[in-house]
Amino acid sequence: MIKDKTRFTANRRIFLKGAAATGGAAALTAASAANLIDEEAQEVTSTDAVDSKASKGYHETQHIKDYYRILRS
């Protein structure tokens, strides 16, 4: 009976150590991924800012004129 209890305690300790290590690895991965996402978001934002400055308001292109013509008929 004592051998079974000791083995159970040892297995539980091994499991808890593994769970703690896995949690730490997951937290590290999440922190690293957050930094990568922030860098990509900044790049996209700067690209969008350039595009928005280039377009100055509403432009009625041929595509839009065709769309309006179809809606009227």
C-alpha distances in whole Angstrom, upper triangle without the diagonal:
4,5,5,7,9,10,11,13,15,16,17,19,20,21,23,25,26,27,29,31,32,33,35,37,38,39,41,42,44,45,47,48,50,52,53,54,56,58,59,59,62,64,64,65,68,69,69,71,74,74,75,78,79,80,82,81,82,84,85,85,86,83,83,86,85,82,85,87,85,84,87,88
4,5,5,6,9,10,11,12,14,15,17,19,20,21,23,25,26,27,29,30,32,33,35,36,38,39,41,42,44,45,47,48,50,51,52,54,56,57,58,60,62,63,64,67,68,68,70,73,73,74,76,78,79,81,81,81,83,85,84,86,82,82,86,85,82,85,87,85,84,88,89
4,5,5,6,9,10,11,12,14,15,17,18,20,21,23,24,26,27,29,30,32,33,35,36,38,39,41,42,44,45,47,49,50,51,53,55,55,57,59,60,61,63,65,66,67,69,71,72,72,75,77,77,80,79,80,82,83,83,84,81,81,85,84,81,83,86,84,83,86,87
4,5,5,6,9,10,11,12,14,15,16,18,20,21,22,24,26,27,28,30,32,33,35,36,37,39,41,42,43,45,47,48,49,51,53,54,55,57,59,59,61,63,64,65,67,69,69,70,73,74,75,77,77,78,79,81,80,81,78,78,82,81,78,80,83,81,80,83,84
4,5,5,6,9,10,11,12,14,15,17,18,20,21,23,24,26,27,29,30,31,33,35,36,37,39,41,42,43,45,47,48,50,52,52,53,56,57,58,59,62,63,63,65,68,68,69,71,73,74,76,76,76,78,80,79,81,77,77,81,80,77,80,82,80,79,83,84
4,5,5,6,9,10,11,12,14,15,17,18,20,21,23,24,26,27,29,30,32,33,35,36,38,39,41,42,44,45,46,48,50,51,52,55,56,57,58,61,62,63,64,67,67,68,71,72,73,75,75,76,78,79,79,80,77,77,81,80,78,80,83,80,79,83,84
4,5,5,6,9,10,11,12,14,15,17,18,20,21,22,24,26,27,28,30,32,33,35,36,38,39,41,43,44,45,47,49,49,51,53,54,55,57,59,60,61,63,65,65,66,69,70,71,73,73,74,76,77,77,78,75,75,79,78,75,78,80,78,77,81,82
4,5,5,6,9,10,11,12,14,15,16,18,20,21,22,24,26,27,29,30,31,33,35,36,37,39,41,42,43,45,47,48,49,51,53,53,55,57,58,59,61,63,63,64,67,68,69,71,71,72,73,75,74,76,73,73,76,76,73,75,78,75,74,78,79
4,5,5,6,9,10,11,12,14,15,17,18,20,21,23,24,26,27,29,30,31,33,35,36,37,40,41,42,44,46,47,48,50,52,52,54,56,57,58,60,62,63,63,66,68,68,70,70,71,73,75,74,76,73,73,76,76,73,75,78,76,75,78,80
4,5,5,6,9,10,11,12,14,15,17,18,20,21,23,24,26,27,29,30,32,33,35,36,38,39,41,42,44,45,47,49,50,51,52,55,56,57,59,61,61,62,65,66,67,70,70,71,72,74,73,75,72,72,76,75,72,75,78,75,75,78,79
4,5,5,6,9,10,11,12,14,15,16,18,20,21,22,24,26,27,28,30,32,33,35,37,37,39,41,42,43,44,47,48,49,50,53,54,55,57,59,59,60,63,64,65,67,67,68,70,71,71,72,69,69,73,72,69,72,74,72,71,75,76
4,5,5,6,9,10,10,12,14,15,16,18,20,21,22,24,26,27,29,30,31,33,35,36,37,39,41,42,43,45,47,47,49,51,52,53,55,57,58,58,61,63,63,66,65,66,68,70,69,71,68,67,71,71,68,70,73,71,70,73,75
4,5,5,6,9,10,11,12,14,15,17,18,20,21,23,24,26,27,29,30,32,34,35,36,38,40,41,42,44,46,47,48,50,51,52,54,56,57,58,60,62,63,65,65,66,68,70,69,71,68,68,72,71,68,71,74,72,71,74,76
4,6,5,6,9,10,11,12,14,16,17,18,20,21,23,24,26,27,28,30,32,33,34,36,38,39,40,43,44,45,46,49,50,51,53,55,55,56,59,60,61,64,64,65,66,68,67,69,66,66,70,69,67,69,72,70,69,73,74
4,5,5,6,9,10,10,12,14,15,16,18,20,21,22,24,26,27,28,31,31,32,35,36,37,38,41,42,43,44,47,48,48,50,53,53,54,57,58,59,61,61,62,64,65,65,66,63,63,67,66,64,66,69,67,66,70,71
4,5,5,6,9,10,10,12,14,15,16,18,20,21,23,24,26,27,29,30,31,33,35,36,37,39,41,42,43,45,47,47,49,51,52,53,55,57,58,60,60,61,63,65,64,66,63,63,67,66,63,66,69,67,66,69,71
4,5,5,6,9,10,11,12,14,15,17,18,20,21,23,24,26,28,29,30,32,34,35,36,38,40,41,42,44,46,47,48,50,51,52,54,56,57,59,60,61,63,64,64,66,63,63,67,66,64,66,69,67,66,70,71
4,5,5,6,9,10,10,12,14,15,16,18,20,21,22,24,26,27,28,30,32,33,34,36,38,39,40,42,44,44,46,48,49,50,53,54,55,57,58,59,60,62,61,63,60,60,64,64,61,63,66,64,64,67,69
4,5,5,6,9,10,10,12,14,15,16,18,20,21,22,25,26,27,29,31,31,32,35,36,37,38,41,42,43,44,47,47,48,51,52,53,55,55,56,58,60,59,61,58,58,62,61,59,61,64,62,61,65,66
4,5,5,6,9,10,11,12,14,15,17,18,20,21,23,25,26,27,29,31,32,33,35,36,37,40,41,42,43,46,47,47,50,52,52,55,55,56,58,60,59,61,58,58,62,62,59,62,65,63,62,66,67
4,5,5,6,9,10,11,12,14,15,17,18,20,22,23,24,26,28,29,30,32,34,35,36,38,40,41,42,44,45,46,49,50,51,54,54,55,57,59,58,60,57,58,61,61,59,61,64,62,62,65,67
4,5,5,6,9,10,10,12,14,15,16,18,20,21,22,24,26,27,28,30,32,33,34,36,38,38,40,42,43,44,47,48,49,51,52,53,54,56,56,57,54,54,58,58,55,58,61,59,58,62,63
4,5,5,6,9,10,11,12,14,15,16,19,20,21,23,25,26,27,29,31,31,33,35,36,37,39,41,42,42,45,47,47,50,50,51,53,55,54,56,53,53,57,57,54,57,60,58,57,61,62
4,5,5,6,9,10,11,12,14,15,17,19,20,21,23,25,26,28,29,31,32,34,35,36,38,40,41,42,44,46,47,49,49,51,53,55,55,57,54,54,58,58,55,57,60,59,58,62,63
4,5,5,6,9,10,11,12,14,16,17,18,20,22,23,24,26,28,29,30,32,33,35,36,38,39,40,43,44,45,48,48,49,51,53,53,54,52,52,56,56,53,56,59,57,56,60,62
4,5,5,6,9,10,10,12,14,15,16,18,20,21,22,24,26,27,28,30,32,32,34,36,37,38,40,42,43,45,46,47,48,50,50,52,49,49,53,53,50,52,55,54,53,57,58
4,5,5,6,9,10,11,13,14,15,17,19,20,21,23,25,26,27,29,31,31,33,35,36,37,39,41,42,44,44,46,48,50,50,52,49,49,53,53,50,52,56,54,53,57,59
4,5,5,6,9,10,11,13,14,16,17,19,20,22,23,25,26,28,29,31,32,34,35,36,38,40,41,44,44,46,47,50,49,52,49,49,53,53,51,53,56,55,54,58,59
4,5,5,6,9,10,11,12,14,16,17,18,20,21,23,24,26,27,28,30,32,33,34,37,38,39,42,42,44,45,47,47,49,46,46,50,50,48,50,53,52,51,55,56
4,5,5,6,9,10,10,12,14,15,16,18,20,21,22,24,26,26,28,31,31,32,34,36,37,39,40,41,43,45,45,47,44,44,48,48,46,48,51,50,49,52,54
4,5,5,7,9,10,11,13,15,15,17,19,20,21,23,25,26,27,29,31,31,33,35,37,39,39,41,43,45,45,47,45,45,49,49,47,49,52,51,50,54,56
4,5,5,6,9,10,11,13,14,16,17,19,20,22,23,25,26,28,29,31,32,34,36,38,39,40,42,44,44,46,44,44,48,48,46,48,51,50,50,53,55
4,5,5,6,9,10,11,12,14,16,17,18,20,21,22,24,26,27,28,30,32,33,36,36,38,39,41,41,43,41,41,44,45,43,45,48,47,46,50,52
4,5,5,6,9,10,10,12,14,15,16,18,20,21,22,25,26,26,29,30,31,34,34,36,38,40,40,42,40,40,43,44,42,44,47,46,45,49,51
4,5,5,6,9,10,11,13,14,15,17,19,20,21,23,25,26,27,29,31,33,34,36,38,40,40,43,40,40,44,45,43,45,48,47,47,50,52
4,5,5,6,9,10,11,13,14,16,17,19,20,22,23,24,26,28,29,32,33,35,36,38,38,40,38,38,42,42,41,43,46,45,45,48,50
4,5,5,6,9,10,11,12,14,15,16,18,20,21,22,24,26,27,30,30,32,33,36,35,38,35,35,39,40,37,40,43,42,41,45,47
4,5,5,6,9,10,10,12,14,15,16,19,20,21,23,25,26,28,29,31,33,35,35,38,36,36,39,40,38,40,43,43,42,45,47
4,5,5,6,9,10,11,13,14,16,17,19,20,22,23,25,28,29,31,32,35,35,37,35,35,39,40,38,40,43,43,43,46,48
4,5,5,6,9,10,11,12,14,16,17,18,20,22,23,26,27,28,30,32,32,34,32,32,36,37,35,37,40,40,39,43,45
4,5,5,6,9,10,10,12,14,15,16,18,20,21,24,24,26,28,30,30,33,31,31,34,35,33,35,38,38,37,41,43
4,5,5,6,9,10,10,13,14,15,17,19,20,23,24,26,28,31,31,33,32,32,35,36,35,36,40,40,39,42,44
4,5,5,6,9,10,11,13,14,16,17,19,22,23,25,26,29,29,32,30,30,34,35,33,35,38,38,38,41,43
4,5,5,6,9,10,11,12,14,15,17,20,21,22,23,26,26,28,27,27,30,31,30,32,35,35,35,38,40
4,5,5,6,9,10,10,12,14,16,18,19,21,23,26,26,29,27,27,30,32,30,32,35,35,35,37,40
4,5,5,6,9,10,11,13,15,17,19,21,23,26,26,29,28,28,31,33,31,33,36,37,36,39,41
4,5,5,6,9,10,11,13,16,18,20,20,23,23,26,25,25,28,30,29,30,33,34,34,36,39
4,5,5,6,9,10,11,13,15,17,18,21,21,24,23,22,26,27,26,27,31,31,31,33,36
4,5,5,6,9,10,12,14,17,18,22,22,25,25,24,27,29,28,29,32,33,33,35,38
4,6,5,6,9,12,14,17,17,21,21,24,24,23,26,28,28,29,32,33,33,35,38
4,5,5,6,10,12,14,14,17,17,21,20,20,23,25,24,25,28,29,29,31,34
4,5,5,7,9,12,13,17,17,21,20,19,22,24,23,24,27,29,28,30,33
4,6,7,10,13,14,18,18,22,22,21,24,26,26,26,29,31,31,32,35
4,6,9,12,12,16,16,19,20,19,22,24,24,25,28,29,29,31,34
4,6,8,9,12,13,17,17,16,18,21,21,21,24,26,26,27,30
4,7,8,12,14,17,18,17,19,22,21,21,24,26,26,27,30
4,7,10,12,16,16,14,16,19,19,18,21,23,23,24,27
4,7,9,13,13,11,13,16,15,15,18,20,19,20,23
4,6,10,11,9,10,13,14,13,16,18,18,19,22
4,7,8,6,7,10,11,10,12,15,15,16,19
4,5,5,6,9,10,11,12,14,16,17,19
4,5,5,6,9,10,10,12,14,15,17
4,5,5,6,9,10,11,13,15,16
4,5,5,6,9,10,11,12,15
4,5,5,6,9,10,11,13
4,5,5,6,9,10,11
4,5,5,6,9,10
4,5,5,6,9
4,5,5,7
4,6,5
4,6
4
